[in-house]
Structure formats: C-alpha cells, structure tokens
Amino acid sequence: MSFAKLAIRIDTYRDAIIELQKELIAIPALAPNYEASPEHTGESRKVAFLKEYLSKHGITGLEEISAPDDRDPTGHRPSLIAKIPGKSHAKTVWVMAHTDIVPPGDLSKWDSDPYELKVDGDRLYGRGVEDNHQGLVAGVMAVRAFVESGVTPEYDVAILFVADEECGSKYGIHYVLDKANPFRPDDLIVVPDGGAADGSEIEVAEKSIMWVKFQLTGKQCHASMPDHGINAMRAGAYLIVELDRLHAIFPQSDDVFAPPRSTFEPTKKHRNVDAVNIIPGDDVFYLDCRILPGIPLAKVDAEIKKMCASVSERFGVTIETTFEQRQEAARATPVDAPIVKRMKKAVQDVYHVEAKPVGIGGGTVAAPLRRKGLPCVVWSRMDETMHSPNENAKISNIIGDAKVIAHLAAHE
C-alpha cells in the first residue's frame, strides 16, 4: 500500500521533472580539466541550487563534502548528501548520481541550445539531461514522494550528488570515501548512470581498464632515401598488428560481460610529419584494453613488452610505453547480493521486465565502492545518448526510475 501511494504521487511529477531538468541544464557543471571558462563554477552553483531546492521541498538532512581544488574559481569541488529518515536506521538505501557534465562539443550538430531545455513529447533534450540528470532527478522525485505522501521508508534513504565523475572522480567519490565515508556494508546502493533501454540490465561487474601509450622513435629522412632513416610509422603499424595477438593470448570468456571477452583496440594516433615525402622518425599511438576480471594487468603488460622488444629489434626503433590509465577490476557485486535481488524485484514490479546481472567494459563510479567492499549496482532505464549531440532522456523513464528507487526503499 505504501508503494502504491508513492507511485501515484510520482505519476504527478511530469511538470516538476521538466522544471528541475530546465534549471539543472542551465548550470553547466564542467570540471576544470576542460578549457578555462566561468562554467567551471558549475558544480558549486549546481550544489547550491540543489540545497535550496531540496530544502524547499522538505528535505532538510543535507551535508556538503567539499574537496579542495585550486583550479576551480571557488577553490573547491562540492559533493552533497541529502537524507530522509526511515523507520529503522540500521541501513540506508543510497542513490549516487553526479553533478558534472561533459562539454557539448560541436554546436552545429545540435538541433537546439544544449544549455536550454527542449521538450518534445516524452523526450527532453540538452547536455546532461540523461548523463546524469536522469538518475539525479529520479532520485530527487523518489525522495520527494516519500516526504509529500507522508510515507516513512523502511530504512533511511539518501541521495549522494558527487562531483568530478567525468574526469576521474578524484574530487568526487574518491574524496568522499577517503574523508567522510558515509556507507555501511549492509547499505543498498544504486548508481543510476547506465543501463539498457528496457531496464533489463543490472550492472554488477566491470572489466579492468588499461590505456597504453606507445611512443616509437626512429630516424626522420627524405622518403626517396629510406635507407638513411628508420621509419617509425612502419614499425608502429607492425606493432599494432602484433598487439592483436593479445586476443589469442588471453582468450578467456565470461558471458556476464558484453562482449564476453577481453578487448585490445588501437585508438588515438598522434600526427607525425607534415609532408608526404618525409619518412616519420616518430610515431605515437594508444591501445585501449578492457580486460576480464581475473586476468592480472601485470601479465598483459608483460606480453605487450615482449612484443615491443621484438618490434624494436626488427625495425631498429626504440619504444617507450606509458599508462594513461591503469585500473584493476574491482570485486564484482555478487549476483545474489541483497541489492541485486531487491533491484530485480523492483524492476519487475515497475517495468514488468526480468532484469539480469551483467558486466560491462566501461568504468563507473561504482568501482570505488566495490573496492571498499560495498556491494552496489549500476542501473537505469535509458537509451544511452550521453556525450552525443542532442543528448536526450525520456520523461517516462525518469518517472519509472523514480518508482524503482521508491520501491527499493518502501519494501523490506
């Protein structure tokens, strides 16, 4: 009966969702990692707005945790906890969303101003409306429903709005965990920052990530006299082909993940020479490795170094490897963990979909929690238009996701 009351209330929030999304996307919360602009105060302004908004709607249990950062004009990067009390304080149902966004990119590819909300039927358009305002707004609406319906949740319910998710989380969840860890092992934690269009995927595991930079040095010369130089580009091309053997060296498979194997993909490449008739003496490229849990990154690195040594000897180049990112996979959330079971039940009751645990190749802010031994899931019902022009989110998904969150907190 409590959940039915909450669901009825949430169904009335269409206009409230539109208004909150409108206010949020008008505050571009861009990290200082991007080019300098006044928008770098966006995280602080967004948190200030949320504090006022939440207080206005009767949510007064607010705690700000700010990470110092001299690059930000305000000198800090704030995260915010908003909590309402439950019948029992033995555990907390958490929703963790992030306030920061990525830049809009090429404005000519947008059909509307990315910082002004566009409403088209069931869809909302603008930078951040899905990543991560969908989860943020769904969490807010769920908490509002408890307060405005006079329903007390079974346990405490809290939303954690974190900074810096898009740029590594050093000033966001990592700082929160290091300085003021608010979580307990029995807490139920959902990160609404990814998922399938039908809501059927509950992310419980992530692959290890290793981004390797390869810098090859040969000897530049005129292209008509190649014997006078050492073509670093040819060596680099050969090395790229050699690196594809990593798939055969590490053939393990796990059907929890999609794709179910480790992947080793050459991606970014630096510009080398400015003319066709110049043998390049330098070549720089990158390899994006997404590696199944259980495969030590040290073993992958050792195989890469063997290939580099072989190519170096064959072509006479020197090869230096460095890591742009290197993170061992966190321990997976067990598929029978309480949060997984509760999430499956909530998705079934709200969306009438059978959700299943899955693993992904990307990294999320769930990983730092899992490394602390905190079982959590990443879940939302979304089309995953994030980071693209004309980013959009469905109002019906926000309403449904708010109901799923309310379901988690309203049931024992």
MIFI-111650 format. One record per residue (C-alpha): residue number from 1; x, y, z. Coordinates in nm, 4 decimals, always signed. Layout:
     i         c1         c2         c3
   NUM          X          Y          Z
...
This chain:
     i         c1         c2         c3
     1    +0.0000    +0.0000    +0.0000
     2    +0.2858    +0.2382    +0.0778
     3    +0.4460    +0.1819    -0.2614
     4    +0.1150    +0.2251    -0.4424
     5    +0.0739    +0.5606    -0.2702
     6    +0.4251    +0.6639    -0.3718
     7    +0.3738    +0.5539    -0.7331
     8    +0.0547    +0.7581    -0.7613
     9    +0.2402    +1.0649    -0.6322
    10    +0.5347    +1.0126    -0.8701
    11    +0.2931    +0.9917    -1.1654
    12    +0.2002    +1.3558    -1.0970
    13    +0.5597    +1.4810    -1.1290
    14    +0.5844    +1.5357    -1.5065
    15    +0.5854    +1.9162    -1.4772
    16    +0.8185    +1.9026    -1.1770
    17    +1.0641    +1.6858    -1.3733
    18    +1.0631    +1.9260    -1.6670
    19    +1.1165    +2.2268    -1.4399
    20    +1.4017    +2.0648    -1.2474
    21    +1.5743    +1.9497    -1.5672
    22    +1.5380    +2.3023    -1.7065
    23    +1.7114    +2.4514    -1.4029
    24    +1.9865    +2.1901    -1.3947
    25    +2.0992    +2.2084    -1.7576
    26    +2.1148    +2.5887    -1.7309
    27    +2.4032    +2.5361    -1.4845
    28    +2.6879    +2.3842    -1.6925
    29    +2.8932    +2.1935    -1.4371
    30    +3.2193    +2.1451    -1.6263
    31    +3.5344    +2.0307    -1.4482
    32    +3.8496    +2.2476    -1.4548
    33    +4.0059    +1.9786    -1.6762
    34    +3.8350    +2.1439    -1.9716
    35    +3.9342    +2.4814    -2.1170
    36    +3.9107    +2.7702    -1.8728
    37    +3.5677    +2.9287    -1.8554
    38    +3.3286    +3.0707    -1.5946
    39    +3.1355    +2.7438    -1.6280
    40    +3.3926    +2.5814    -1.4006
    41    +3.1963    +2.7078    -1.1028
    42    +2.9057    +2.4968    -1.2263
    43    +2.9460    +2.2160    -0.9728
    44    +2.9336    +2.4661    -0.6874
    45    +2.6379    +2.6530    -0.8352
    46    +2.4523    +2.3296    -0.9034
    47    +2.5013    +2.2063    -0.5469
    48    +2.3887    +2.5445    -0.4124
    49    +2.0762    +2.5243    -0.6270
    50    +2.0057    +2.1658    -0.5153
    51    +2.0401    +2.2578    -0.1484
    52    +1.7826    +2.5336    -0.1908
    53    +1.5531    +2.3116    -0.3996
    54    +1.5637    +2.0185    -0.1589
    55    +1.5062    +2.2385    +0.1459
    56    +1.2083    +2.3978    -0.0273
    57    +1.0553    +2.0528    -0.0681
    58    +1.1054    +1.9463    +0.2927
    59    +1.4323    +1.7560    +0.2540
    60    +1.6485    +1.9148    +0.5192
    61    +1.9000    +1.6437    +0.6063
    62    +2.1796    +1.7947    +0.3958
    63    +2.5572    +1.7519    +0.4283
    64    +2.8157    +1.9050    +0.1949
    65    +3.1578    +1.7447    +0.1477
    66    +3.3984    +1.9666    -0.0471
    67    +3.7289    +1.8625    -0.1980
    68    +3.9880    +2.1427    -0.2243
    69    +4.0874    +2.2241    -0.5824
    70    +4.2773    +2.5434    -0.6660
    71    +4.1885    +2.5089    -1.0353
    72    +3.8256    +2.5836    -0.9567
    73    +3.7470    +2.9551    -0.9127
    74    +3.5647    +2.8705    -0.5890
    75    +3.8630    +2.6743    -0.4590
    76    +3.6650    +2.3572    -0.4019
    77    +3.4554    +2.0839    -0.5667
    78    +3.1447    +2.0054    -0.3591
    79    +2.9528    +1.6805    -0.3219
    80    +2.6215    +1.6741    -0.1374
    81    +2.4300    +1.4191    +0.0692
    82    +2.0525    +1.4566    +0.1102
    83    +1.8923    +1.2116    +0.3551
    84    +1.5467    +1.1398    +0.4948
    85    +1.4970    +0.9133    +0.7996
    86    +1.3349    +0.5720    +0.7817
    87    +1.1598    +0.3513    +1.0330
    88    +1.4965    +0.1898    +1.1004
    89    +1.8454    +0.3436    +1.0821
    90    +2.0129    +0.0019    +1.0539
    91    +2.0893    +0.0624    +0.6875
    92    +2.0488    +0.3233    +0.4161
    93    +1.9149    +0.2993    +0.0624
    94    +2.1525    +0.5137    -0.1457
    95    +2.1177    +0.6734    -0.4864
    96    +2.4513    +0.8063    -0.6157
    97    +2.4378    +1.0489    -0.9080
    98    +2.6910    +1.3009    -1.0392
    99    +2.6507    +1.6728    -1.0941
   100    +2.9210    +1.7302    -1.3570
   101    +2.8725    +1.7016    -1.7325
   102    +3.0880    +1.6894    -2.0447
   103    +3.1121    +1.9821    -2.2911
   104    +2.8513    +1.9924    -2.5696
   105    +3.1095    +1.9580    -2.8466
   106    +3.0351    +2.0838    -3.1978
   107    +2.7313    +2.3095    -3.1562
   108    +2.6461    +2.2792    -3.5265
   109    +2.5470    +1.9172    -3.4611
   110    +2.2840    +2.0186    -3.2055
   111    +1.9268    +2.0950    -3.3090
   112    +1.8826    +2.3221    -3.0062
   113    +2.0876    +2.5101    -2.7476
   114    +2.2456    +2.2359    -2.5310
   115    +2.2020    +2.4519    -2.2196
   116    +1.8349    +2.5315    -2.2771
   117    +1.5870    +2.2512    -2.2206
   118    +1.3912    +2.1392    -2.5252
   119    +1.0731    +1.9385    -2.4630
   120    +0.9379    +1.7229    -2.7450
   121    +0.6571    +1.4974    -2.6259
   122    +0.8113    +1.2414    -2.3918
   123    +1.1685    +1.3494    -2.4624
   124    +1.3859    +1.6143    -2.3031
   125    +1.6904    +1.7452    -2.4927
   126    +2.0007    +1.9166    -2.3568
   127    +2.3515    +1.8471    -2.2322
   128    +2.3266    +1.6427    -1.9144
   129    +1.9559    +1.5521    -1.9295
   130    +2.0471    +1.1818    -1.9365
   131    +2.4038    +1.1844    -1.8040
   132    +2.3410    +1.2169    -1.5188
   133    +2.0323    +1.4282    -1.4605
   134    +1.8023    +1.1357    -1.5350
   135    +1.9313    +0.9446    -1.2329
   136    +1.9697    +1.2594    -1.0249
   137    +1.6143    +1.3773    -1.0923
   138    +1.4689    +1.0280    -1.0444
   139    +1.6327    +1.0117    -0.7022
   140    +1.5029    +1.3548    -0.6074
   141    +1.1497    +1.2690    -0.7179
   142    +1.1542    +0.9435    -0.5215
   143    +1.2580    +1.1256    -0.2044
   144    +1.0018    +1.3999    -0.2675
   145    +0.7321    +1.1351    -0.2991
   146    +0.8117    +0.9979    +0.0463
   147    +0.8045    +1.3424    +0.2047
   148    +0.4949    +1.4682    +0.0233
   149    +0.2974    +1.1432    +0.0623
   150    +0.3699    +1.1159    +0.4329
   151    +0.5193    +0.7686    +0.3835
   152    +0.8137    +0.6707    +0.6015
   153    +1.0599    +0.4411    +0.4237
   154    +1.1622    +0.1135    +0.5839
   155    +1.5195    +0.2422    +0.6151
   156    +1.6940    +0.5759    +0.5726
   157    +1.7054    +0.6991    +0.2138
   158    +1.9890    +0.9168    +0.0855
   159    +2.0995    +1.0722    -0.2410
   160    +2.4699    +1.1399    -0.2900
   161    +2.5382    +1.4016    -0.5572
   162    +2.9091    +1.3654    -0.6435
   163    +3.1440    +1.5938    -0.8354
   164    +3.4121    +1.5054    -1.0909
   165    +3.2676    +1.1797    -1.2280
   166    +3.3504    +1.2687    -1.5875
   167    +3.7191    +1.3329    -1.5162
   168    +3.8280    +1.0546    -1.2835
   169    +3.6375    +1.1191    -0.9566
   170    +3.9447    +1.2276    -0.7581
   171    +3.7481    +1.5271    -0.6286
   172    +3.4222    +1.3330    -0.6090
   173    +3.3553    +0.9828    -0.4796
   174    +3.7237    +0.9107    -0.4053
   175    +3.7421    +1.2166    -0.1803
   176    +3.4094    +1.1317    -0.0155
   177    +3.5247    +0.7765    +0.0597
   178    +3.8637    +0.8903    +0.1920
   179    +3.7453    +1.1799    +0.4074
   180    +3.3905    +1.1015    +0.5168
   181    +3.2882    +0.7525    +0.4108
   182    +2.9129    +0.7519    +0.4829
   183    +2.8458    +0.3934    +0.3684
   184    +2.7998    +0.0737    +0.5698
   185    +2.8383    -0.2843    +0.4410
   186    +2.4642    -0.3587    +0.4657
   187    +2.3572    -0.0440    +0.2789
   188    +2.1734    -0.0801    -0.0521
   189    +2.3464    +0.1305    -0.3177
   190    +2.2301    +0.2024    -0.6718
   191    +2.4188    +0.4169    -0.9235
   192    +2.1656    +0.5262    -1.1921
   193    +2.4269    +0.6038    -1.4564
   194    +2.3898    +0.3336    -1.7189
   195    +2.1625    +0.0604    -1.8386
   196    +1.9518    -0.0888    -2.1135
   197    +1.6635    +0.0758    -2.2949
   198    +1.4203    -0.1730    -2.1407
   199    +1.5771    -0.1681    -1.7925
   200    +1.6774    -0.5341    -1.8133
   201    +2.0474    -0.4938    -1.7229
   202    +2.1737    -0.4663    -1.3654
   203    +2.5470    -0.3933    -1.3865
   204    +2.7358    -0.5828    -1.1166
   205    +3.0885    -0.6032    -1.2608
   206    +3.3358    -0.4076    -1.4697
   207    +3.6434    -0.5068    -1.6642
   208    +3.9915    -0.3873    -1.5791
   209    +4.0968    -0.0848    -1.7814
   210    +4.4434    -0.0201    -1.9211
   211    +4.5169    +0.2607    -2.1662
   212    +4.8678    +0.2235    -2.3060
   213    +5.0580    +0.4962    -2.4898
   214    +5.3249    +0.3737    -2.7348
   215    +5.5965    +0.6198    -2.8343
   216    +5.8238    +0.4897    -3.1118
   217    +6.1404    +0.6732    -3.2103
   218    +6.3253    +0.6073    -3.5350
   219    +6.5066    +0.8473    -3.7673
   220    +6.3452    +1.1004    -3.9982
   221    +6.4731    +1.1367    -4.3553
   222    +6.3641    +1.2072    -4.7127
   223    +6.1181    +0.9487    -4.8437
   224    +6.3266    +0.8971    -5.1600
   225    +6.6187    +0.7763    -4.9464
   226    +6.4575    +0.5440    -4.6885
   227    +6.7849    +0.3644    -4.6187
   228    +6.9091    +0.6833    -4.4499
   229    +6.6335    +0.6737    -4.1898
   230    +6.4232    +0.4448    -3.9693
   231    +6.0504    +0.4574    -4.0393
   232    +5.8808    +0.4747    -3.7003
   233    +5.5381    +0.4650    -3.8624
   234    +5.6064    +0.1310    -4.0327
   235    +5.7252    -0.0116    -3.7018
   236    +5.4164    +0.1268    -3.5306
   237    +5.1860    -0.0269    -3.7893
   238    +5.3558    -0.3628    -3.7458
   239    +5.3290    -0.3348    -3.3674
   240    +4.9556    -0.2611    -3.3930
   241    +4.9080    -0.5838    -3.5872
   242    +5.1232    -0.7736    -3.3359
   243    +4.9178    -0.6406    -3.0449
   244    +4.6099    -0.8043    -3.1931
   245    +4.7605    -1.1363    -3.0793
   246    +4.6669    -1.0386    -2.7239
   247    +4.3185    -1.1689    -2.8032
   248    +4.4638    -1.5172    -2.8584
   249    +4.6991    -1.4956    -2.5605
   250    +4.4104    -1.4050    -2.3288
   251    +4.1149    -1.5989    -2.4737
   252    +3.9132    -1.6254    -2.1506
   253    +3.5396    -1.5712    -2.1800
   254    +3.2670    -1.4672    -1.9356
   255    +2.9080    -1.4463    -2.0561
   256    +2.8213    -1.1955    -1.7824
   257    +3.0002    -0.9382    -1.9972
   258    +2.9161    -0.7975    -2.3391
   259    +3.1355    -0.8576    -2.5280
   260    +3.2248    -1.1675    -2.3227
   261    +3.5986    -1.1421    -2.3918
   262    +3.8849    -0.9041    -2.3229
   263    +3.9314    -0.6383    -2.5902
   264    +4.2508    -0.4701    -2.7122
   265    +4.1735    -0.1848    -2.9511
   266    +4.4177    +0.0635    -3.1114
   267    +4.2538    +0.4052    -3.0924
   268    +4.4131    +0.7502    -3.0819
   269    +4.7130    +0.8354    -3.3033
   270    +4.9333    +1.1446    -3.2988
   271    +5.0151    +1.3421    -3.6103
   272    +5.3662    +1.2657    -3.7305
   273    +5.5019    +1.4529    -4.0381
   274    +5.3656    +1.7397    -4.2487
   275    +5.4593    +1.6172    -4.5970
   276    +5.4153    +1.3004    -4.7999
   277    +5.7839    +1.2871    -4.8892
   278    +5.9133    +1.2647    -4.5312
   279    +5.9887    +0.9365    -4.3516
   280    +5.8496    +0.9822    -3.9998
   281    +6.1026    +0.9474    -3.7222
   282    +5.8369    +0.9409    -3.4508
   283    +5.5101    +0.7545    -3.4134
   284    +5.2680    +0.7673    -3.1211
   285    +4.9507    +0.5659    -3.0788
   286    +4.7335    +0.4280    -2.7994
   287    +4.5797    +0.0928    -2.7107
   288    +4.2529    +0.0720    -2.5147
   289    +4.2474    -0.2538    -2.3170
   290    +3.9318    -0.3772    -2.1392
   291    +4.0335    -0.6927    -1.9582
   292    +3.8198    -0.9546    -1.7859
   293    +3.8498    -0.9769    -1.4074
   294    +4.0918    -1.2472    -1.3028
   295    +4.3499    -1.1619    -1.5679
   296    +4.6296    -0.9678    -1.3937
   297    +4.7213    -0.6465    -1.5708
   298    +5.0870    -0.7256    -1.4989
   299    +5.0601    -1.0304    -1.7257
   300    +4.9077    -0.8264    -2.0056
   301    +5.1781    -0.5636    -1.9638
   302    +5.4479    -0.8319    -1.9775
   303    +5.3144    -0.9652    -2.3086
   304    +5.2978    -0.6130    -2.4513
   305    +5.6595    -0.5509    -2.3533
   306    +5.7678    -0.8740    -2.5269
   307    +5.6026    -0.7573    -2.8484
   308    +5.7627    -0.4152    -2.8180
   309    +6.1059    -0.5723    -2.7724
   310    +6.0574    -0.7880    -3.0813
   311    +5.9445    -0.4955    -3.2969
   312    +6.2232    -0.2769    -3.1631
   313    +6.4851    -0.5339    -3.2615
   314    +6.3328    -0.5962    -3.6051
   315    +6.2968    -0.2309    -3.7096
   316    +6.5694    -0.0572    -3.5079
   317    +6.3306    +0.1744    -3.3243
   318    +6.3079    +0.2491    -2.9558
   319    +5.9665    +0.2008    -2.7973
   320    +5.8509    +0.3592    -2.4728
   321    +5.5224    +0.2569    -2.3124
   322    +5.3369    +0.4584    -2.0513
   323    +4.9929    +0.4267    -1.8975
   324    +4.7254    +0.6902    -1.9440
   325    +4.5037    +0.4846    -1.7142
   326    +4.5504    +0.1551    -1.5346
   327    +4.2853    +0.0132    -1.3018
   328    +4.2426    -0.3470    -1.1918
   329    +3.8805    -0.4572    -1.1919
   330    +3.7049    -0.4194    -0.8598
   331    +3.5485    -0.7230    -0.6986
   332    +3.2119    -0.7873    -0.8591
   333    +2.8916    -0.7409    -0.6663
   334    +2.7633    -1.0965    -0.6012
   335    +2.4633    -1.1814    -0.8183
   336    +2.2785    -1.2938    -0.5059
   337    +2.3551    -0.9769    -0.3062
   338    +2.0507    -0.8131    -0.1404
   339    +2.0732    -0.5060    -0.3646
   340    +2.0632    -0.7268    -0.6769
   341    +1.7634    -0.9236    -0.5524
   342    +1.5797    -0.6076    -0.4475
   343    +1.6563    -0.4375    -0.7779
   344    +1.5279    -0.7351    -0.9783
   345    +1.2030    -0.7292    -0.7806
   346    +1.1608    -0.3529    -0.8198
   347    +1.2224    -0.3593    -1.1955
   348    +0.9793    -0.6474    -1.2347
   349    +0.7066    -0.4692    -1.0372
   350    +0.7515    -0.1296    -1.2044
   351    +0.8507    -0.2128    -1.5629
   352    +0.7326    -0.5771    -1.5828
   353    +1.0768    -0.6735    -1.7115
   354    +1.3004    -0.9544    -1.5902
   355    +1.6339    -0.7891    -1.5184
   356    +1.9597    -0.9846    -1.5101
   357    +2.3075    -0.9124    -1.3708
   358    +2.5642    -0.8114    -1.6345
   359    +2.9216    -0.6896    -1.6611
   360    +3.0444    -0.4002    -1.8742
   361    +3.3675    -0.2847    -2.0319
   362    +3.3360    +0.0769    -1.9250
   363    +3.4302    +0.2228    -1.5889
   364    +3.1753    +0.3724    -1.3490
   365    +3.1764    +0.5325    -1.0064
   366    +3.0540    +0.2005    -0.8684
   367    +3.4099    +0.0651    -0.8888
   368    +3.5490    +0.2728    -0.5975
   369    +3.2614    +0.1499    -0.3812
   370    +3.3264    -0.2132    -0.4719
   371    +3.6944    -0.1693    -0.3904
   372    +3.5807    -0.0690    -0.0405
   373    +3.3814    -0.3917    -0.0132
   374    +3.0479    -0.2195    -0.0705
   375    +2.8114    -0.4207    -0.2961
   376    +2.6322    -0.1893    -0.5379
   377    +2.4664    -0.1929    -0.8773
   378    +2.4557    +0.0395    -1.1747
   379    +2.1068    +0.0529    -1.3164
   380    +1.8731    +0.2813    -1.5082
   381    +1.6325    +0.2534    -1.7989
   382    +1.7927    +0.4707    -2.0628
   383    +1.8757    +0.4974    -2.4325
   384    +2.2376    +0.5977    -2.3583
   385    +2.2582    +0.9148    -2.5655
   386    +2.5109    +1.0606    -2.3227
   387    +2.8110    +1.2549    -2.4577
   388    +2.6463    +1.2838    -2.8005
   389    +2.4847    +1.5808    -2.9780
   390    +2.1139    +1.6120    -2.8989
   391    +2.1511    +1.4158    -2.5759
   392    +1.8033    +1.3257    -2.4562
   393    +1.6070    +1.1431    -2.1887
   394    +1.2500    +1.0208    -2.1663
   395    +1.0227    +1.1707    -1.9033
   396    +0.8546    +0.8302    -1.8738
   397    +1.1905    +0.6730    -1.7884
   398    +1.2568    +0.9293    -1.5167
   399    +0.9132    +0.8631    -1.3689
   400    +0.9653    +0.4865    -1.3891
   401    +1.3152    +0.5027    -1.2421
   402    +1.1861    +0.7152    -0.9541
   403    +0.9305    +0.4427    -0.8847
   404    +1.2024    +0.1755    -0.8862
   405    +1.4038    +0.3769    -0.6326
   406    +1.0943    +0.4292    -0.4182
   407    +1.0223    +0.0554    -0.4395
   408    +1.3714    -0.0242    -0.3049
   409    +1.3113    +0.1988    -0.0045
   410    +0.9456    +0.1150    +0.0608
   411    +0.9860    -0.2634    +0.0850
   412    +1.1604    -0.4747    +0.3461
